[in-house]
Amino acid sequence: MVNPNVTPDSPVEEHPAIGLIGMGAMGTMYAKCLSAAGWKRIFICDIPSKYEALQKTYDDSPEITVLRDGHAVSRISDWIMYSVEAEYIDRVVAEYGPSTKVGAVVAGQTSVKAPERIAFEKYLPSDVHIVSCHSLHGPTVSPLGQPLVLINHRAPDEALRLVESILRPLKSRFVYLSYDEHDVVTANTQAVTHAAFLSMGTAWAGEETYPWEHGYYVKGIETVKVNIMLRIYSNKWHVYAGLAILNPSARDQINQFARSATEIFKLMLSADEEGLRRRIHEARDIVFGEGERAPILLSEEIFDRFSLGKKPKDVATPPGGRVPANSHLSLLAMVDCWARLGIQPYLHLELAATPIFRLWIGVAEYLFRSDQRLDAAIQAALYDTSHRSNDAEFVIAARGWSQCISFGSFELYKTRFMQTASFFQPRFEEATKVGSAMIQAIMDSSTNRQEERE
């Protein structure tokens, strides 16, 4: 076995042979980061039809060798990472797994681990080690400081140390979990977050309007909603489909999110102030009530420079020139959903939070931990109809996504996702840049405050 303490500074002949099967966005990110770190023996492949194109792409990268298929990669690699969609992991491992080199360490980058675990146990030879992984961030986010889950499922300690040595140059934060723990944590930190933004996008597309163009969504919390929604829809649909469809915990949470949005909206329509306040305050106390935490966000002002639009001069506003108050139904439903399911998001915040989850829970606590802001949202939900049509579209969208996911159809999910994505496609390039800058600004701000406290 390769020296588990090897580093990129070791002699080239001592470097492990690193194999990447699947060169989508995450596979490409890993190839880029590992080669930049100094690893000299990287072997990659994708589907055979992409062989020539990959050769051209990496023609000027001598440390990266493009091979024709996963058999060739598996036979020579000391560490192999399958970076393929969860929907296809069984089929791909069934084909290439038996060719795995004796004593090699195998990992998967799938977002839901249950099908990956089954495939590895079923098709990998018994003389192969399993130490899986999962970078809890997208390919456009720097891995620096981000959680990187390591799962030692079937391997000696030296195999785990080798994986740590190979991935340490990414400068991510290792989080050690089991397969089952991973799926619970990712469901708790991503399922409802994704459902909220998918529903926002579908709602705005249903109204056939870019939200930042009518003046209501160009400041503060509204900027976060728009930028992250666009960021999600600019990614590949399968990134979110696997978690939603194949993770049972995620499916239950998305169903509850739709139910929470519906029930809160009914309280709004009936102007049941006592019932709405009781429900929202109960959710707040369950999710945010215990202990004192330093807030993730100190103010909304940091977001204003990341707005995609400016308030048009011809948009009518109430007396005093103020933009209509927002019910923030998506946030109310999300926190209510967590409360109803007994999910404590802070438990997973430091452990394995994605950048989007950290930002979105920061926005939620910014609203819920302020009596003034939360009261304004409740008042708007009950008595201000400025956003009522959009709230109706949001509820319809949330229920539609829940139903879509309950069918367990990847094709149906893809169709629904792409239909909304096509509406926003013209703004994806700008939104990706702005969204990345916004997330980095929040991360830097949080890090600086942590250092000041220490």
C-alpha positions in Angstrom: 0.0 0.0 0.0 1.1 3.6 -0.6 2.7 5.4 2.3 -0.4 6.9 4.1 1.6 9.9 5.1 2.6 10.8 1.5 2.4 14.5 0.5 2.6 16.3 -2.9 6.2 17.2 -1.9 7.1 13.5 -1.8 9.1 12.1 -4.8 6.7 11.5 -7.7 7.3 7.8 -7.7 5.8 7.7 -4.2 2.7 9.6 -5.2 -0.6 7.6 -5.1 -2.3 7.0 -8.4 -5.5 9.0 -8.0 -8.5 7.9 -10.1 -11.6 10.0 -10.8 -14.5 8.3 -12.5 -16.9 10.9 -13.7 -15.8 14.3 -14.9 -18.9 16.4 -14.2 -18.7 19.7 -12.2 -17.4 18.1 -9.0 -15.1 15.6 -10.7 -13.6 18.6 -12.6 -13.2 20.6 -9.4 -11.4 17.7 -7.7 -9.1 17.3 -10.7 -8.3 21.0 -10.7 -7.7 21.2 -7.0 -5.7 18.0 -6.7 -3.4 18.9 -9.6 -3.0 22.4 -8.3 -1.9 21.0 -5.0 0.9 19.1 -6.6 -0.3 15.6 -7.1 1.4 14.2 -10.3 -0.4 11.0 -11.0 -4.1 11.7 -11.6 -6.1 9.4 -13.9 -9.6 10.5 -15.1 -12.4 9.2 -17.3 -16.0 9.9 -18.2 -18.4 8.2 -20.6 -16.6 6.9 -23.7 -18.2 9.5 -26.0 -16.4 12.3 -24.1 -13.0 10.7 -24.3 -11.6 12.8 -27.1 -13.0 16.0 -25.7 -11.4 15.3 -22.3 -8.1 14.6 -24.0 -8.2 18.1 -25.6 -9.2 19.7 -22.3 -6.3 18.3 -20.4 -3.7 18.2 -23.2 -1.6 20.8 -21.4 -1.9 19.1 -17.9 0.9 16.5 -17.8 -0.1 15.4 -14.3 -3.6 14.4 -15.5 -4.0 11.4 -17.8 -7.3 10.8 -19.6 -8.2 7.1 -19.8 -10.9 5.6 -22.0 -13.1 4.2 -19.2 -13.5 3.2 -15.6 -11.9 -0.2 -16.1 -8.6 1.4 -17.0 -8.9 3.9 -14.1 -9.8 1.2 -11.6 -7.0 -1.2 -12.5 -4.2 1.3 -11.8 -5.5 3.7 -9.1 -4.7 3.5 -5.4 -7.5 5.9 -4.5 -10.7 6.0 -6.7 -13.5 8.5 -6.4 -16.8 7.9 -8.2 -18.3 11.2 -9.0 -21.5 10.2 -10.7 -25.2 10.9 -10.2 -26.8 9.0 -7.3 -29.4 7.7 -9.8 -26.6 5.9 -11.8 -24.2 4.9 -9.0 -25.4 1.3 -9.0 -25.0 0.8 -12.7 -21.6 2.5 -12.9 -20.1 0.6 -9.9 -21.5 -2.7 -11.2 -19.6 -2.1 -14.4 -16.3 -0.8 -13.1 -16.1 -2.0 -9.5 -14.9 -5.6 -10.2 -11.8 -4.1 -12.0 -10.7 -2.3 -8.8 -7.0 -2.8 -8.0 -6.3 -5.0 -5.0 -5.9 -2.9 -1.8 -7.2 0.3 -3.4 -9.4 2.7 -1.5 -12.7 3.6 -3.0 -14.9 6.6 -2.4 -18.0 8.2 -3.8 -19.0 11.8 -4.1 -22.8 11.2 -4.2 -25.0 13.5 -2.2 -27.1 10.6 -0.8 -25.1 7.7 0.5 -27.7 4.8 0.9 -27.6 3.7 -2.8 -23.8 4.2 -2.9 -23.3 2.0 0.1 -25.4 -0.7 -1.4 -23.5 -0.6 -4.7 -20.1 -0.6 -3.0 -20.9 -3.6 -0.8 -22.5 -5.5 -3.7 -19.9 -5.0 -6.5 -16.5 -4.1 -5.0 -14.2 -7.0 -4.3 -13.6 -7.9 -0.6 -9.9 -7.0 -0.9 -10.8 -3.3 -1.6 -11.2 -0.7 1.1 -14.1 1.7 1.3 -13.5 5.2 2.7 -16.2 7.4 1.1 -16.3 11.2 1.0 -18.6 14.2 0.2 -17.7 17.8 -0.2 -20.6 19.8 1.3 -20.5 22.6 -1.2 -20.9 23.2 -4.9 -18.2 23.2 -7.5 -18.1 27.0 -7.8 -17.4 27.5 -4.0 -13.8 27.4 -2.8 -13.2 24.2 -0.7 -11.2 26.2 1.8 -12.7 25.7 5.2 -15.8 23.9 3.9 -16.9 20.6 5.5 -15.6 17.5 3.8 -17.3 14.3 5.1 -15.1 11.2 5.4 -16.8 7.8 5.9 -14.6 4.9 7.0 -17.0 2.1 6.2 -14.6 -0.8 5.5 -10.9 0.1 5.9 -8.0 0.0 8.3 -6.7 3.2 9.8 -3.9 3.6 7.4 -6.4 3.6 4.5 -8.2 6.5 6.1 -4.9 8.3 6.7 -4.0 8.0 3.0 -7.4 9.5 2.0 -6.7 12.4 4.5 -3.3 12.9 3.0 -4.6 13.0 -0.6 -7.5 15.4 0.3 -5.7 17.6 2.8 -4.4 20.1 0.2 -8.1 21.1 -0.5 -7.8 22.7 3.0 -11.4 21.6 3.8 -12.5 20.7 7.3 -12.8 16.9 7.8 -16.0 15.7 9.3 -16.2 12.0 10.3 -19.5 10.3 9.9 -21.1 7.0 9.1 -23.1 6.4 6.0 -26.4 6.6 8.0 -25.3 9.7 9.9 -24.4 11.4 6.6 -27.8 10.9 5.1 -29.6 12.2 8.2 -27.3 15.3 8.4 -27.6 16.2 4.8 -31.4 15.8 4.9 -31.6 18.1 7.9 -29.3 20.7 6.4 -30.3 20.7 2.8 -33.8 19.2 2.1 -36.0 22.0 3.3 -33.5 24.6 2.2 -33.6 23.3 -1.4 -37.3 23.0 -1.3 -37.7 26.6 -0.3 -35.6 28.0 -3.1 -37.0 25.6 -5.7 -40.5 26.8 -4.7 -39.5 30.4 -4.9 -38.2 30.0 -8.4 -41.2 28.1 -9.6 -43.5 30.8 -8.0 -41.7 33.7 -9.7 -41.6 31.8 -13.0 -45.3 31.1 -12.6 -45.9 34.9 -12.4 -43.7 35.3 -15.4 -41.7 38.1 -13.7 -38.1 38.6 -12.6 -38.6 39.5 -8.9 -35.8 42.1 -8.9 -37.4 44.1 -11.7 -40.5 45.3 -9.8 -38.6 46.7 -6.9 -39.7 44.4 -4.0 -36.6 42.2 -4.0 -33.6 44.5 -4.3 -32.5 44.9 -0.7 -31.5 42.8 2.3 -33.2 39.5 2.9 -34.9 39.7 -0.5 -31.4 39.9 -2.2 -30.5 36.6 -0.5 -33.6 34.9 -1.7 -33.1 36.0 -5.3 -29.4 35.2 -5.6 -29.5 31.8 -4.0 -32.6 30.8 -6.0 -30.7 31.7 -9.2 -27.6 29.9 -7.9 -29.6 26.7 -7.4 -31.4 26.8 -10.7 -28.1 27.5 -12.5 -26.7 24.2 -11.3 -27.4 20.7 -12.6 -30.8 19.4 -11.7 -29.5 16.0 -10.6 -27.5 17.7 -7.8 -30.7 18.2 -5.9 -32.8 15.3 -7.3 -30.7 12.6 -5.7 -31.0 14.0 -2.2 -34.8 14.7 -2.6 -35.8 11.4 -4.2 -33.4 8.8 -2.7 -33.1 10.0 0.9 -36.3 9.0 2.8 -35.6 11.6 5.5 -35.5 14.3 2.9 -38.7 13.3 1.3 -40.5 13.4 4.7 -39.1 16.9 5.4 -40.1 18.3 2.0 -43.6 17.0 2.5 -43.8 18.7 5.9 -42.5 21.9 4.4 -45.3 22.0 1.8 -47.8 21.2 4.6 -46.4 24.0 6.8 -46.6 26.5 3.9 -50.2 25.5 3.2 -51.4 25.7 6.8 -49.7 29.0 7.5 -51.2 30.4 4.3 -54.7 29.4 5.4 -54.2 31.2 8.7 -53.2 34.3 6.6 -56.2 34.1 4.4 -58.6 33.8 7.4 -56.8 36.6 9.2 -56.5 34.4 12.2 -54.0 36.6 14.1 -54.1 34.7 17.3 -53.6 31.3 15.6 -50.8 32.6 13.3 -48.9 34.3 16.2 -49.2 31.2 18.4 -47.9 28.9 15.7 -45.0 31.1 14.6 -44.0 31.9 18.2 -44.1 28.3 19.1 -41.8 27.4 16.1 -39.5 30.2 17.1 -39.2 29.0 20.7 -38.5 25.4 19.6 -35.8 26.2 17.0 -34.2 29.4 18.3 -35.3 29.6 22.0 -32.5 27.8 23.9 -29.2 29.4 24.6 -27.4 32.5 23.3 -25.6 32.3 20.0 -23.6 35.0 18.2 -25.8 35.8 15.1 -24.6 34.7 11.7 -25.8 38.0 10.3 -25.4 41.4 12.1 -27.5 43.4 9.6 -29.0 43.2 6.1 -26.7 46.0 4.8 -24.0 43.6 3.7 -26.4 42.1 1.1 -27.4 45.4 -0.6 -24.2 45.6 -2.7 -25.1 42.1 -4.2 -28.5 43.1 -5.6 -29.3 42.2 -9.2 -31.5 45.3 -9.7 -32.3 48.7 -8.5 -35.8 49.9 -7.5 -37.4 51.3 -10.7 -38.7 54.9 -10.5 -42.1 54.0 -11.9 -42.9 51.3 -9.2 -45.7 52.5 -7.0 -45.1 52.4 -3.2 -47.3 53.2 -0.3 -47.2 56.7 1.4 -43.8 57.4 2.8 -42.0 55.7 -0.1 -41.5 52.3 1.7 -41.5 49.0 -0.1 -44.4 46.8 1.0 -43.7 44.6 4.0 -43.1 40.9 3.2 -44.7 38.0 5.0 -41.5 35.9 4.4 -43.7 32.9 4.0 -40.8 30.7 2.9 -38.9 31.5 6.1 -42.0 31.0 8.3 -42.7 27.7 6.6 -39.1 26.5 6.9 -38.8 27.2 10.7 -42.3 25.8 11.3 -41.3 22.6 9.4 -38.1 22.2 11.5 -40.2 22.7 14.7 -42.9 20.2 13.6 -40.3 17.5 12.9 -38.1 18.2 15.9 -35.1 19.2 13.8 -32.5 21.3 15.6 -30.6 22.9 12.7 -27.9 24.4 15.0 -26.8 20.9 15.9 -25.6 20.4 12.4 -24.5 24.0 11.7 -20.9 23.7 12.8 -20.7 20.0 12.0 -21.6 19.9 8.3 -23.4 22.9 7.1 -23.3 23.9 3.4 -22.6 27.5 2.6 -26.2 28.0 1.5 -27.6 26.4 4.6 -25.4 28.5 6.8 -26.5 31.7 5.0 -30.2 30.7 5.0 -30.3 29.8 8.7 -28.6 33.1 9.3 -31.4 34.9 7.5 -34.0 32.9 9.4 -32.5 33.7 12.8 -32.2 37.4 11.7 -35.9 37.4 11.2 -37.1 35.2 14.1 -34.8 36.5 16.8 -36.0 40.1 16.3 -39.5 40.8 17.8 -39.8 43.8 15.6 -38.9 42.1 12.3 -41.0 39.0 13.1 -44.0 41.1 14.1 -43.7 43.0 10.9 -43.7 39.8 8.9 -46.8 38.5 10.8 -48.6 41.7 10.3 -47.8 41.7 6.6 -48.9 38.1 6.3 -52.3 38.9 7.8 -53.1 42.4 6.6 -50.9 43.4 3.7 -51.9 41.9 0.3 -49.0 43.3 -1.7 -47.3 39.9 -1.8 -50.4 37.8 -1.5 -50.4 36.6 -5.1 -46.8 35.6 -4.9 -47.5 33.8 -1.6 -50.3 31.9 -3.3 -47.9 30.9 -6.1 -45.3 29.9 -3.5 -47.8 27.5 -1.8 -48.8 26.0 -5.1 -45.1 25.5 -6.0 -44.2 24.0 -2.7 -47.1 21.5 -2.9 -46.2 20.7 -6.5 -42.5 20.0 -5.7 -43.6 17.8 -2.8 -45.9 15.8 -5.0 -43.3 15.6 -7.8 -40.7 14.2 -5.3 -43.2 11.7 -3.8 -43.6 10.1 -7.3 -39.8 9.2 -7.2 -39.4 10.0 -10.8 -36.1 11.6 -11.9 -37.5 12.5 -15.3 -40.5 14.3 -13.7 -38.1 16.2 -11.4 -35.8 17.1 -14.3 -38.8 18.4 -16.4 -40.1 20.6 -13.6 -36.6 21.9 -12.7 -35.7 22.7 -16.3 -39.0 24.4 -17.0 -38.3 26.9 -14.2 -34.5 27.1 -15.0 -35.2 28.1 -18.6 -37.2 31.2 -17.4 -34.2 32.5 -15.4 -31.4 31.3 -17.7 -30.5 34.7 -19.1 -29.4 35.9 -15.7 -27.4 32.8 -14.6 -23.9 34.0 -15.5 -24.3 37.2 -13.5 -26.1 35.5 -10.6 -23.3 32.9 -10.2 -20.7 35.6 -9.8 -22.8 37.7 -7.5 -23.9 34.7 -5.5 -20.4 33.4 -5.0 -19.2 36.9 -3.9 -22.2 37.2 -1.5 -21.5 33.8 0.2 -17.8 34.6 0.5 -18.6 38.0 2.1 -20.8 36.3 4.7 -18.2 33.6 5.4 -15.4 36.2 5.8 -17.6 38.3 8.1 -18.5 35.3 10.3 -14.8 34.3 10.4 -13.7 37.8 11.4 -16.3 37.9 14.2 -15.2 34.5 15.5 -11.6 35.6 15.5 -12.5 38.8 17.4 -14.4 36.8 20.1 -11.4 34.5 20.5 
